[in-house]
Protein backbone atom coordinates (compact mmCIF):
# COMPACT_ATOMS: atom_id res chain seq x y z
CA UNK A 1 0.00 0.00 0.00
CA UNK A 2 1.18 3.48 -0.82
CA UNK A 3 1.04 6.02 2.00
CA UNK A 4 0.64 9.05 -0.25
CA UNK A 5 -3.03 10.05 -0.58
CA UNK A 6 -4.11 7.17 1.68
CA UNK A 7 -5.90 7.87 4.96
CA UNK A 8 -4.81 6.57 8.35
CA UNK A 9 -6.35 6.59 11.81
CA UNK A 10 -3.73 6.71 14.57
CA UNK A 11 -4.89 6.19 18.14
CA UNK A 12 -2.75 7.80 20.82
CA UNK A 13 -1.27 10.08 18.19
CA UNK A 14 -0.70 13.07 20.45
CA UNK A 15 2.53 11.86 22.04
CA UNK A 16 5.25 9.21 22.07
CA UNK A 17 5.14 6.45 19.47
CA UNK A 18 1.79 7.66 18.16
CA UNK A 19 3.05 11.18 17.55
CA UNK A 20 6.12 9.92 15.70
CA UNK A 21 3.83 7.78 13.55
CA UNK A 22 1.58 10.73 12.78
CA UNK A 23 4.59 12.83 11.79
CA UNK A 24 5.97 10.08 9.54
CA UNK A 25 2.69 9.40 7.76
CA UNK A 26 2.18 13.10 7.10
CA UNK A 27 5.74 13.49 5.82
CA UNK A 28 5.04 10.67 3.35
CA UNK A 29 1.90 12.38 2.03
CA UNK A 30 -0.77 10.49 3.97
CA UNK A 31 -3.97 11.90 5.44
CA UNK A 32 -4.07 11.40 9.20
CA UNK A 33 -6.77 11.35 11.86
CA UNK A 34 -5.35 11.55 15.39
CA UNK A 35 -7.73 9.87 17.84
CA UNK A 36 -6.50 10.57 21.36
CA UNK A 37 -7.84 11.72 24.72
CA UNK A 38 -4.99 14.19 25.07
CA UNK A 39 -4.64 17.32 22.95
CA UNK A 40 -2.06 17.19 20.14
CA UNK A 41 1.57 17.90 20.94
CA UNK A 42 3.19 21.05 19.60
CA UNK A 43 5.12 18.88 17.14
CA UNK A 44 1.97 17.66 15.44
CA UNK A 45 1.81 18.65 11.74
CA UNK A 46 -0.91 21.27 11.16
CA UNK A 47 -2.70 19.16 8.53
CA UNK A 48 -3.46 16.37 11.02
CA UNK A 49 -7.13 16.20 12.03
CA UNK A 50 -7.58 15.67 15.77
CA UNK A 51 -10.64 14.20 17.45
CA UNK A 52 -10.87 13.55 21.18
CA UNK A 53 -11.33 9.81 21.53
CA UNK A 54 -11.34 7.14 24.19
CA UNK A 55 -10.54 3.84 22.48
CA UNK A 56 -12.82 2.03 24.93
CA UNK A 57 -15.86 4.13 23.97
CA UNK A 58 -17.58 2.67 20.88
CA UNK A 59 -19.43 5.91 20.06
CA UNK A 60 -16.25 8.01 20.19
CA UNK A 61 -14.34 5.50 18.08
CA UNK A 62 -17.20 5.43 15.57
CA UNK A 63 -17.05 9.24 15.38
CA UNK A 64 -13.32 9.10 14.62
CA UNK A 65 -13.86 6.51 11.88
CA UNK A 66 -16.76 8.49 10.42
CA UNK A 67 -14.56 11.59 10.37
CA UNK A 68 -12.00 9.79 8.20
CA UNK A 69 -14.68 8.99 5.64
CA UNK A 70 -16.37 12.40 5.65
CA UNK A 71 -13.10 14.36 5.62
CA UNK A 72 -11.00 12.21 3.28
CA UNK A 73 -13.45 9.83 1.62
CA UNK A 74 -12.12 6.60 3.10
CA UNK A 75 -9.86 4.85 5.57
CA UNK A 76 -6.96 2.65 4.50
CA UNK A 77 -4.98 1.98 7.66
CA UNK A 78 -5.25 1.96 11.45
CA UNK A 79 -2.26 2.24 13.77
CA UNK A 80 -3.18 1.50 17.39
CA UNK A 81 -0.74 3.30 19.70
CA UNK A 82 -3.10 4.30 22.52
CA UNK A 83 -2.21 2.56 25.77
CA UNK A 84 -1.47 2.90 29.46
CA UNK A 85 0.99 1.18 31.74
CA UNK A 86 1.21 1.19 35.52
CA UNK A 87 2.98 -0.98 38.06
CA UNK A 88 0.43 -3.21 39.77
CA UNK A 89 1.33 -5.40 42.74
CA UNK A 90 -0.96 -8.40 42.91
CA UNK A 91 -0.70 -8.55 46.70
CA UNK A 92 -2.55 -5.31 47.35
CA UNK A 93 -3.06 -3.42 50.61
CA UNK A 94 -6.16 -1.79 49.14
CA UNK A 95 -9.28 -3.92 48.89
CA UNK A 96 -9.79 -4.88 45.23
CA UNK A 97 -7.10 -2.32 44.30
CA UNK A 98 -5.14 -4.72 42.11
CA UNK A 99 -8.25 -5.86 40.28
CA UNK A 100 -9.39 -2.31 39.53
CA UNK A 101 -5.96 -1.29 38.24
CA UNK A 102 -5.60 -4.45 36.16
CA UNK A 103 -9.06 -4.05 34.65
CA UNK A 104 -8.26 -0.50 33.47
CA UNK A 105 -4.97 -1.53 31.85
CA UNK A 106 -6.50 -4.51 30.05
CA UNK A 107 -9.58 -2.52 29.05
CA UNK A 108 -7.53 0.22 27.36
CA UNK A 109 -4.63 -1.76 25.91
CA UNK A 110 -6.40 -4.91 24.77
CA UNK A 111 -10.12 -4.24 24.54
CA UNK A 112 -9.51 -0.72 23.23
CA UNK A 113 -7.34 -2.07 20.43
CA UNK A 114 -9.92 -4.70 19.52
CA UNK A 115 -12.73 -2.13 19.69
CA UNK A 116 -11.00 0.16 17.20
CA UNK A 117 -10.30 -2.69 14.78
CA UNK A 118 -13.86 -3.98 14.96
CA UNK A 119 -15.46 -0.60 14.38
CA UNK A 120 -13.05 0.60 11.68
CA UNK A 121 -13.02 -2.63 9.68
CA UNK A 122 -16.77 -2.62 9.02
CA UNK A 123 -16.89 0.39 6.66
CA UNK A 124 -13.37 -0.29 5.38
CA UNK A 125 -14.54 -3.69 4.10
CA UNK A 126 -16.93 -1.91 1.71
CA UNK A 127 -14.17 0.06 -0.01
CA UNK A 128 -12.78 -0.83 -3.40
CA UNK A 129 -9.52 -2.79 -3.11
CA UNK A 130 -6.29 -1.54 -4.66
CA UNK A 131 -4.40 -3.32 -7.45
CA UNK A 132 -3.09 -5.92 -4.97
CA UNK A 133 -6.58 -6.64 -3.67
CA UNK A 134 -5.83 -4.82 -0.43
CA UNK A 135 -8.44 -2.75 1.36
CA UNK A 136 -6.52 -1.84 4.50
CA UNK A 137 -3.86 -2.60 7.08
CA UNK A 138 -4.07 -2.72 10.87
CA UNK A 139 -0.91 -2.25 12.94
CA UNK A 140 -1.17 -2.77 16.70
CA UNK A 141 1.28 -2.01 19.49
CA UNK A 142 2.22 -4.95 21.68
CA UNK A 143 5.35 -4.90 23.89
CA UNK A 144 8.33 -7.04 24.82
CA UNK A 145 6.56 -7.25 28.19
CA UNK A 146 4.21 -9.71 26.47
CA UNK A 147 7.12 -12.16 26.51
CA UNK A 148 9.29 -11.26 29.52
CA UNK A 149 7.51 -8.77 31.76
CA UNK A 150 9.06 -7.45 34.94
CA UNK A 151 7.73 -7.56 38.50
CA UNK A 152 4.56 -5.48 38.74
CA UNK A 153 3.77 -5.86 35.05
CA UNK A 154 1.38 -8.81 35.22
CA UNK A 155 -1.71 -6.88 33.99
CA UNK A 156 0.32 -4.87 31.47
CA UNK A 157 2.02 -8.02 30.16
CA UNK A 158 -1.35 -9.75 29.93
CA UNK A 159 -2.82 -6.87 27.94
CA UNK A 160 0.10 -6.75 25.52
CA UNK A 161 0.23 -10.52 25.33
CA UNK A 162 -3.39 -10.40 24.22
CA UNK A 163 -2.54 -7.90 21.50
CA UNK A 164 0.27 -10.15 20.30
CA UNK A 165 -1.73 -13.38 20.38
CA UNK A 166 -4.72 -12.03 18.49
CA UNK A 167 -2.54 -10.91 15.56
CA UNK A 168 -2.57 -14.19 13.63
CA UNK A 169 -6.25 -15.11 14.13
CA UNK A 170 -7.26 -11.59 13.15
CA UNK A 171 -5.07 -11.77 10.04
CA UNK A 172 -6.72 -15.06 9.09
CA UNK A 173 -10.21 -13.71 9.68
CA UNK A 174 -9.56 -10.42 7.87
CA UNK A 175 -7.91 -11.98 4.82
CA UNK A 176 -11.26 -12.45 3.09
CA UNK A 177 -11.73 -8.68 3.10
CA UNK A 178 -8.26 -7.82 1.83
CA UNK A 179 -6.97 -6.68 5.21
CA UNK A 180 -3.56 -7.27 6.77
CA UNK A 181 -3.01 -7.33 10.54
CA UNK A 182 0.42 -6.81 12.10
CA UNK A 183 1.80 -5.92 15.51
CA UNK A 184 4.99 -4.31 16.74
CA UNK A 185 6.45 -5.24 20.14
CA UNK A 186 8.66 -2.30 21.18
CA UNK A 187 11.32 -2.61 23.82
CA UNK A 188 12.41 0.33 25.97
CA UNK A 189 11.61 3.52 24.06
CA UNK A 190 11.94 7.21 24.86
CA UNK A 191 8.25 7.86 25.52
CA UNK A 192 6.29 9.78 28.17
CA UNK A 193 5.40 6.44 29.81
CA UNK A 194 9.08 5.53 30.27
CA UNK A 195 9.98 9.12 31.22
CA UNK A 196 7.90 8.70 34.38
CA UNK A 197 10.32 6.05 35.64
CA UNK A 198 12.87 7.08 38.31
CA UNK A 199 16.25 7.90 36.78
CA UNK A 200 17.84 4.87 38.48
CA UNK A 201 15.24 2.55 36.97
CA UNK A 202 15.84 4.05 33.51
CA UNK A 203 19.58 3.58 33.84
CA UNK A 204 19.15 -0.05 34.91
CA UNK A 205 16.84 -0.62 31.96
CA UNK A 206 19.39 0.74 29.48
CA UNK A 207 22.05 -1.54 31.00
CA UNK A 208 20.04 -4.57 29.82
CA UNK A 209 19.94 -3.43 26.17
CA UNK A 210 22.68 -5.19 24.12
CA UNK A 211 22.94 -3.02 21.00
CA UNK A 212 22.38 -0.24 20.24
CA UNK A 213 23.09 0.42 23.92
CA UNK A 214 20.34 3.00 24.33
CA UNK A 215 16.59 3.34 24.43
CA UNK A 216 14.68 3.24 21.19
CA UNK A 217 13.61 6.47 19.53
CA UNK A 218 9.98 6.98 18.48
CA UNK A 219 10.95 7.74 14.84
CA UNK A 220 12.41 4.22 14.67
CA UNK A 221 9.00 2.81 15.58
CA UNK A 222 7.38 5.04 12.96
CA UNK A 223 9.88 3.85 10.36
CA UNK A 224 8.79 0.27 10.95
CA UNK A 225 5.13 1.31 10.67
CA UNK A 226 5.91 2.75 7.24
CA UNK A 227 7.71 -0.41 6.15
CA UNK A 228 4.77 -2.59 7.25
CA UNK A 229 2.31 -0.40 5.35
CA UNK A 230 4.38 -0.48 2.17
CA UNK A 231 5.34 -4.18 2.22
CA UNK A 232 2.13 -6.02 1.33
CA UNK A 233 3.61 -9.44 2.12
CA UNK A 234 3.93 -8.63 5.83
CA UNK A 235 0.89 -10.12 7.55
CA UNK A 236 -0.05 -11.99 10.72
CA UNK A 237 3.24 -11.37 12.54
CA UNK A 238 4.51 -9.63 15.67
CA UNK A 239 7.85 -7.88 15.11
CA UNK A 240 10.05 -7.23 18.14
CA UNK A 241 11.70 -3.81 17.89
CA UNK A 242 13.94 -3.96 20.92
CA UNK A 243 17.71 -3.98 20.22
CA UNK A 244 17.76 -7.60 21.50
CA UNK A 245 16.61 -6.70 25.01
CA UNK A 246 15.41 -9.57 27.20
CA UNK A 247 14.10 -8.11 30.45
CA UNK A 248 15.19 -9.75 33.68
Phi, psi and omega in degrees: 000138176273138180284320183302127179072000174271160183245135184230140174255121179245118175272145183068032186276007183270348181202168173057225182297323180295317179296316178299323178293316177302314181297318182293314181297320178294319180298332180269006175091015179274158172268135187229131169254123177261110180255104186210152175286325181274149179294153182299145176290159180298337181275005180287130178302142184297337182279352179289136179263120182259140173220127181295123188214131166261124185293346179269356181258108183303321182293320179291321177294318178300321179296321179293318178295316179300322180298321178300319182286319181286326183278319188238357176084010179170180178213124188243348180200147177232129176242110183270104179246350182295135180183162177228158179207119177228153175285128180232117175271125184296321174278101189252139177281339181264132182300123180062012182298317181295319181296317181296316180293318180295318181300318181295317181296313181292324179297315182285306189289318184263302182293325177297317177298313180296321179301314181296316180298314183298315183288318183289324186292334184297305177287331179296329181292343181268356180284159175287135179287161176276189185299335179270004182081012184266134178253341181176166179225139178243126179237118183252157181254109173267219179187154174296341177296342176295337184251323182214066180291155180270174177301133180091000182253015184305308179295319180296314179298320179297318181294317180284330174296324176295318178298317180294314187286341179272357183299307183293311179297327176293318179299320179292318180292321186278347183303324182296340180260000182081029179255148169248148178228122180229163174221149175245134177248092181289152171271223180278114181241156178282086181231164177304327180297315180286329181297338180283350178290148173301150184302324180295319180295321178296318180296319179294326179294316180297325180299336182270359182268115184297298181194135355297143186278067182195170174286155177290156179252135182311321178300335178289325173296314181297327177297319179291324175303314180299317181295324177293317180300317188277339181260099187294342183274358175275118182199141173070025185231151172253122181256121175283129177238085196214007180057030177071022178291141170227104189291140182264000000 
